[in-house]
Amino acid sequence: MGAPGAFEPGEYAARLGRAQAAMATAGIGALLLTTEAEIRYFTGFLTRFWESPSRPWYLVVPATGAPVAVIPEIGAPLMARTGLADIRTWAAPDPADDGTALLAGALRDVVGAGRVGVPMGPETHLRMPLADFERLKARSGLRFGDDAGIVAGLRAIKSEAEIARIRDACAVAGRAFARVPEIAAPGVPLERVFRDFQRLLLEEGADWVPYLAGGAGPQGYADVISPAGPRRLAAGDVMMLDTGAMRGGYFCDFDRNFAIGTVSDAARRAHARLIAACEAGLVLARPGTRACEVFEAMAAVTGARAGRLGHGLGMQLTEGLSLCAGDETVLAPGMVITLEPWVTLGRGTGLVHEENIVIRDGAPEVLSPWGAPGL
Amino acid sequence: MGAPGAFEPGEYAARLGRAQAAMATAGIGALLLTTEAEIRYFTGFLTRFWESPSRPWYLVVPATGAPVAVIPEIGAPLMARTGLADIRTWAAPDPADDGTALLAGALRDVVGAGRVGVPMGPETHLRMPLADFERLKARSGLRFGDDAGIVAGLRAIKSEAEIARIRDACAVAGRAFARVPEIAAPGVPLERVFRDFQRLLLEEGADWVPYLAGGAGPQGYADVISPAGPRRLAAGDVMMLDTGAMRGGYFCDFDRNFAIGTVSDAARRAHARLIAACEAGLVLARPGTRACEVFEAMAAVTGARAGRLGHGLGMQLTEGLSLCAGDETVLAPGMVITLEPWVTLGRGTGLVHEENIVIRDGAPEVLSPWGAPGL
C-alpha cells in the first residue's frame, strides 16, 4: 500500500538522481528541506497536517543514497507508506529540544564534503523556528549555505505524471465554472457564491480548495486577492472567481468572469481585450522565449506598463517564473504557467482573466478550457 | 467600508497597546512580522492570497505609534481597508530587490533604541527568503533578535470577540458532524466522504475548510493526519473525521467518530474511555493549572505515557500550549484549547476524540457540542 496520492517510485528516483547530479556540481553534501512542497517533491508525503504550525518536519537529501526523514512521530505511519526506509522520529513538540539534536546527527551521518544546501532564494522560506536553525548550525558544526537553486530548478520542469494531475485539476475547475449560473444571480451575497462555488469544486472532484478569491462590480473589482463580503450581486456586475483547486496534490489556478444580468459594453470590450492578450501570450509561449518577452507581448495588448501577467504553477498555487518585465527565465518544455492579464476599467478597478498552459516542443498545450465560459 | 472579516478598530488598538508595553520592557524598538497570523493579528488583513508563496509581506510594529505595512502593491487596496495609514508598497515579485531596501528604510524610520524583535521561538517561522533576511540585516545596520515571545504571549489569550468567532466555527462543524449519516455508509469510498463532508461544512457556514483528516477501520486508524484514499467504508468500521473549519478567520478543531454499521464492543469501550479522558481534562482546565497537569489527568484515563493530548487554537489550527508532559504553561482565562486523547485499539491503530473549550474564571466554557454525536 503506497502513500495516498503518491506517484510511482520511479518518479521519485528520477527526481533524486537529478538533484544529486546537480548537488555534485554545486559542492553540496546534503540538502536540508523543511517545507511541504519540498518534502513532498522527494517523497510523495501528502498530508494537510502542514496546516498545523506546531511541529517542524525535516528531509535530508544526501549526495548519494536515499533521503532521510527526521520528523515528528505522529507522521511516521504515513511517511513509512512512501517507501522511505530511514525515518527518524521524536516526540514533537518537545519544549526541551524539538528535533534539532536528531537532525544534527542525521546531517552529520550523511554530509561528507561540501555544505548543507538550504533553499533560500525567491519564494522560499525556512519552515522551522529561526532559533532552532541557529541551534542546529551550532550543534552540527557543519557549513550551511544556499542550495544553488537546485530544488526550484527541478520543480520548474514538470513530468508527464505531474502535468496529468494539473490537467485533472483544471478539468475539475472547468466543470465547476460551467455550473456558476446555478449559484450566481442578482441579489445573492458574494460570500454565499464563494461557499457554493467551493461546493461545486468539491462535487466536480477537487480534493480540497486551498484558494478562492474574487470580486464583483459594474466596473470590475479593485483587487484579485480579497475574500468575499456580504454585498449582494447586482444586475450589471461583472463577477470574477479565481480558484486554486487541488487534485492529487497539484493545483489549477485560473479565473472566470461572469455577467450578472447584462454588463456594459465597456466591460465586454475589456474582457475581449483580456482574451486577446492571452492569445498574444500563447503565440509566444514556446521553448527558448524568455518570460519577459511573453509579458511584453501581453502588455502590448492590455496597455500594462508593469505588474505580473502570469506565473508558474504546480504543487503550489504560484511557483517559479513570473511573466513580468524583469524575469529573464527561458521557457522550456514541461513548464506549466498561467497567462493572467489585467485591464483597468473604472477608477481603481478592472478585470482579470487567467488561463493555464504547459510549454511543449512547438505549440503549448492548453490545460484550462480556453476562454470558456465567456463573459 | 472596513476590511472583510476585521474586528472593530478598538480590538487592534488594544493589541497594539499591549504589545508596545511588553516591547518597552523587553528593549525592543520594533517587531518585524512576516506571517499571515502575525500580520492579521495587528491589522485584520484577511486574505487567502497567502497560499501564494511568491511574495513576502511585512509588518513593522514600532515601539510607539501605528504599525507600518511594507507589502506588495497587489495588496494595497485590501490593506488600505484595514485603516492602516502607513502602507509602503513595491512591485513584487522584483528579482532585483524584493522589498528589502524598502523594509530596511521602514525599520530605520521607526527603530530608535532597542533591537528589531523577530518571532523565532516554538511554532514560528520567518516567511521570507533567508537570503533576503541576511540582505536586510546587512542593509539596515540594525540589531536583530528575538521578540521575547511577545506575539505568542498576546495571541494565547483570546478576546471575547475572538472567542465568539471560534464559537461560531465550532457550531458550524457541529451542525456538519450531525449530518454525517447523510454521506457515510458501507460501500462509500472514504475520499468521497471527505469531499462531501467539506461540502457539508460549507453549507453550514464555513468560509473555507483549511483542514480535514481522518481514517476508518474496524479497529480505528493508524494516524490522525492522513488524507483519504479510495478504500470503501465497510460495516464494522469506526470512521473518524477531524476538521479545522474557518469562520471569520478563526478555526475550530475537533473530530468525531462514527459507527459504520455496528462496531465492536471494544471500539465502543475505547470511545467511552476517550470521553472519560476529556471529562478528566475538563475538570482540571481552570486558571492556575499547568498544561502538563491536564495532560496527566487525561493520560491517567487513557494509559498514555507520552504524546500530545490537546493544544491551543485560534487563528491557526494549532497554536500555543501543548497538553503534554513537558509543557509547564499555566492556564489563564481566555485561552482556547482542545482536549484530544488517543487510545490504542488494534496493532498500531486506535481512536482519537477531540473537544474545544475556553478557559474561564471557574469552570471552562465548552465550545464544541460535547461528545455529540456519540459513537
Boltz contact constraints between the chains, C-beta under 6 A:
constraints:
  - contact:
      token1: [A, 4]
      token2: [B, 227]
      max_distance: 6.0
  - contact:
      token1: [A, 4]
      token2: [B, 229]
      max_distance: 6.0
  - contact:
      token1: [A, 46]
      token2: [B, 227]
      max_distance: 6.0
  - contact:
      token1: [A, 47]
      token2: [B, 225]
      max_distance: 6.0
  - contact:
      token1: [A, 48]
      token2: [B, 211]
      max_distance: 6.0
  - contact:
      token1: [A, 49]
      token2: [B, 225]
      max_distance: 6.0
  - contact:
      token1: [A, 51]
      token2: [B, 210]
      max_distance: 6.0
  - contact:
      token1: [A, 51]
      token2: [B, 211]
      max_distance: 6.0
  - contact:
      token1: [A, 51]
      token2: [B, 317]
      max_distance: 6.0
  - contact:
      token1: [A, 52]
      token2: [B, 317]
      max_distance: 6.0
  - contact:
      token1: [A, 52]
      token2: [B, 318]
      max_distance: 6.0
  - contact:
      token1: [A, 53]
      token2: [B, 123]
      max_distance: 6.0
  - contact:
      token1: [A, 53]
      token2: [B, 316]
      max_distance: 6.0
  - contact:
      token1: [A, 54]
      token2: [B, 123]
      max_distance: 6.0
  - contact:
      token1: [A, 54]
      token2: [B, 318]
      max_distance: 6.0
  - contact:
      token1: [A, 77]
      token2: [B, 222]
      max_distance: 6.0
  - contact:
      token1: [A, 77]
      token2: [B, 223]
      max_distance: 6.0
  - contact:
      token1: [A, 78]
      token2: [B, 223]
      max_distance: 6.0
  - contact:
      token1: [A, 78]
      token2: [B, 226]
      max_distance: 6.0
  - contact:
      token1: [A, 91]
      token2: [B, 306]
      max_distance: 6.0
  - contact:
      token1: [A, 93]
      token2: [B, 322]
      max_distance: 6.0
  - contact:
      token1: [A, 95]
      token2: [B, 326]
      max_distance: 6.0
  - contact:
      token1: [A, 120]
      token2: [B, 129]
      max_distance: 6.0
  - contact:
      token1: [A, 120]
      token2: [B, 130]
      max_distance: 6.0
  - contact:
      token1: [A, 120]
      token2: [B, 131]
      max_distance: 6.0
  - contact:
      token1: [A, 121]
      token2: [B, 129]
      max_distance: 6.0
  - contact:
      token1: [A, 123]
      token2: [B, 53]
      max_distance: 6.0
  - contact:
      token1: [A, 123]
      token2: [B, 54]
      max_distance: 6.0
  - contact:
      token1: [A, 124]
      token2: [B, 129]
      max_distance: 6.0
  - contact:
      token1: [A, 125]
      token2: [B, 127]
      max_distance: 6.0
  - contact:
      token1: [A, 126]
      token2: [B, 130]
      max_distance: 6.0
  - contact:
      token1: [A, 127]
      token2: [B, 125]
      max_distance: 6.0
  - contact:
      token1: [A, 129]
      token2: [B, 120]
      max_distance: 6.0
  - contact:
      token1: [A, 129]
      token2: [B, 121]
      max_distance: 6.0
  - contact:
      token1: [A, 129]
      token2: [B, 124]
      max_distance: 6.0
  - contact:
      token1: [A, 130]
      token2: [B, 120]
      max_distance: 6.0
  - contact:
      token1: [A, 130]
      token2: [B, 126]
      max_distance: 6.0
  - contact:
      token1: [A, 131]
      token2: [B, 120]
      max_distance: 6.0
  - contact:
      token1: [A, 195]
      token2: [B, 202]
      max_distance: 6.0
  - contact:
      token1: [A, 198]
      token2: [B, 202]
      max_distance: 6.0
  - contact:
      token1: [A, 199]
      token2: [B, 199]
      max_distance: 6.0
  - contact:
      token1: [A, 199]
      token2: [B, 202]
      max_distance: 6.0
  - contact:
      token1: [A, 202]
      token2: [B, 195]
      max_distance: 6.0
  - contact:
      token1: [A, 202]
      token2: [B, 198]
      max_distance: 6.0
  - contact:
      token1: [A, 202]
      token2: [B, 199]
      max_distance: 6.0
  - contact:
      token1: [A, 210]
      token2: [B, 51]
      max_distance: 6.0
  - contact:
      token1: [A, 211]
      token2: [B, 48]
      max_distance: 6.0
  - contact:
      token1: [A, 211]
      token2: [B, 51]
      max_distance: 6.0
  - contact:
      token1: [A, 222]
      token2: [B, 77]
      max_distance: 6.0
  - contact:
      token1: [A, 223]
      token2: [B, 77]
      max_distance: 6.0
  - contact:
      token1: [A, 223]
      token2: [B, 78]
      max_distance: 6.0
  - contact:
      token1: [A, 225]
      token2: [B, 47]
      max_distance: 6.0
  - contact:
      token1: [A, 225]
      token2: [B, 49]
      max_distance: 6.0
  - contact:
      token1: [A, 226]
      token2: [B, 78]
      max_distance: 6.0
  - contact:
      token1: [A, 227]
      token2: [B, 4]
      max_distance: 6.0
  - contact:
      token1: [A, 229]
      token2: [B, 4]
      max_distance: 6.0
  - contact:
      token1: [A, 306]
      token2: [B, 91]
      max_distance: 6.0
  - contact:
      token1: [A, 316]
      token2: [B, 53]
      max_distance: 6.0
  - contact:
      token1: [A, 317]
      token2: [B, 51]
      max_distance: 6.0
  - contact:
      token1: [A, 317]
      token2: [B, 52]
      max_distance: 6.0
  - contact:
      token1: [A, 318]
      token2: [B, 52]
      max_distance: 6.0
  - contact:
      token1: [A, 318]
      token2: [B, 54]
      max_distance: 6.0
  - contact:
      token1: [A, 322]
      token2: [B, 93]
      max_distance: 6.0
  - contact:
      token1: [A, 326]
      token2: [B, 95]
      max_distance: 6.0
